[in-house]
Amino acid sequence: MRKSTRFIITCMLVLCVAAITLPAFAEEGSVIEKMGKKLGRGIVNIVTGWVELPMNIYDTSVDTNNPLMGITYGTLKGVGMAVVRTGAGAYDTVTFLFPMPQDYSPVLQPEFVFDEK
């Protein structure tokens, strides 16, 4: 058997063992679960941060009953919130190992772009 094939098989076995045993460590409310949730929240917010732009245009148009306000003010608000949400996602992703802010709580509310405000 070639070295590369043995390496791939070894990696697959290690991953299978990790996939079977890690849920035992990730009890509800445990530190590992909170770190995983923070990492997931960070990645989701990085990927979906741009959704703030069209969402704020729509929300501002509906709230003010004025499409022109949605296009102008909603666009500015959406660009700002897209930067903030993407930045918060990057922060969560980089610091997922540390309980910052306290107890791994979200930096931004709502936690995700699609959550109700």
C-alpha positions as CSV (number, residue, x, y, z in Angstrom):
1,M,0.0,0.0,0.0
2,R,1.3,3.5,-0.9
3,K,2.1,6.0,1.8
4,S,-0.5,8.5,0.5
5,T,-3.2,5.8,0.7
6,R,-2.2,4.8,4.2
7,F,-2.2,8.5,5.2
8,I,-5.7,9.0,3.8
9,I,-7.1,5.9,5.5
10,T,-5.5,7.0,8.8
11,C,-7.0,10.4,8.5
12,M,-10.5,9.0,7.8
13,L,-10.3,6.7,10.8
14,V,-9.3,9.5,13.1
15,L,-12.2,11.6,11.8
16,C,-14.6,8.8,12.3
17,V,-13.5,8.3,15.9
18,A,-13.7,12.0,16.5
19,A,-17.2,12.2,15.0
20,I,-18.3,9.3,17.3
21,T,-16.7,10.6,20.5
22,L,-17.1,14.4,20.3
23,P,-20.8,14.5,20.9
24,A,-20.2,12.8,24.3
25,F,-18.1,15.8,25.3
26,A,-20.5,18.4,24.0
27,E,-23.2,18.2,26.7
28,E,-25.9,20.8,26.5
29,G,-24.6,24.0,28.0
30,S,-21.0,22.8,28.1
31,V,-18.1,25.0,27.1
32,I,-17.4,23.0,24.0
33,E,-21.0,23.4,22.8
34,K,-20.8,27.2,23.5
35,M,-17.6,27.5,21.6
36,G,-19.1,25.5,18.7
37,K,-22.1,27.7,18.6
38,K,-20.0,30.9,18.7
39,L,-17.9,29.5,15.8
40,G,-21.0,28.6,13.8
41,R,-22.6,32.0,14.5
42,G,-19.4,33.7,13.3
43,I,-19.2,31.8,10.1
44,V,-22.9,32.3,9.3
45,N,-22.7,36.0,10.0
46,I,-19.6,36.3,7.7
47,V,-21.4,34.5,4.9
48,T,-24.8,36.2,5.3
49,G,-23.7,39.7,6.3
50,W,-24.4,41.1,2.8
51,V,-28.1,40.2,3.3
52,E,-28.4,43.3,5.6
53,L,-28.3,45.5,2.5
54,P,-31.5,44.4,0.7
55,M,-33.2,43.6,4.0
56,N,-32.7,47.2,5.3
57,I,-33.9,48.7,2.0
58,Y,-37.1,46.6,2.2
59,D,-37.6,47.2,5.9
60,T,-37.1,51.0,5.6
61,S,-39.4,51.2,2.6
62,V,-42.2,49.3,4.4
63,D,-41.7,51.0,7.8
64,T,-41.8,54.5,6.3
65,N,-44.3,53.6,3.5
66,N,-41.8,55.5,1.2
67,P,-39.8,53.6,-1.4
68,L,-37.5,56.6,-1.9
69,M,-36.5,56.5,1.8
70,G,-35.8,52.8,1.4
71,I,-33.5,53.3,-1.5
72,T,-31.6,56.2,0.1
73,Y,-31.6,55.8,3.9
74,G,-32.2,52.0,3.8
75,T,-29.2,51.6,1.5
76,L,-27.0,53.6,3.8
77,K,-28.3,51.7,6.9
78,G,-27.9,48.3,5.0
79,V,-24.3,49.0,4.0
80,G,-23.4,50.0,7.6
81,M,-25.2,46.9,9.1
82,A,-23.6,44.6,6.5
83,V,-20.1,45.8,7.6
84,V,-21.1,45.5,11.3
85,R,-22.6,42.0,10.9
86,T,-19.6,40.7,8.9
87,G,-17.2,42.3,11.4
88,A,-19.0,40.7,14.3
89,G,-18.9,37.4,12.5
90,A,-15.2,37.7,11.9
91,Y,-14.7,38.6,15.6
92,D,-16.8,35.6,16.7
93,T,-14.8,33.3,14.4
94,V,-11.4,34.5,15.5
95,T,-12.2,34.5,19.2
96,F,-14.5,31.4,19.4
97,L,-12.0,29.7,21.8
98,F,-12.4,32.5,24.4
99,P,-15.5,33.4,26.5
100,M,-15.6,37.0,25.2
101,P,-18.1,38.6,25.6
102,Q,-19.0,37.0,28.8
103,D,-20.1,33.3,28.5
104,Y,-19.8,33.3,24.7
105,S,-22.8,35.6,24.2
106,P,-23.5,37.2,20.9
107,V,-21.9,40.5,20.1
108,L,-24.8,41.7,17.9
109,Q,-28.6,41.4,18.4
110,P,-30.4,39.8,16.7
111,E,-27.9,37.0,16.7
112,F,-28.4,36.2,13.0
113,V,-29.5,38.3,10.1
114,F,-32.8,36.3,9.6
115,D,-33.8,36.5,13.3
116,E,-36.7,38.8,14.1
117,K,-35.7,42.1,15.5
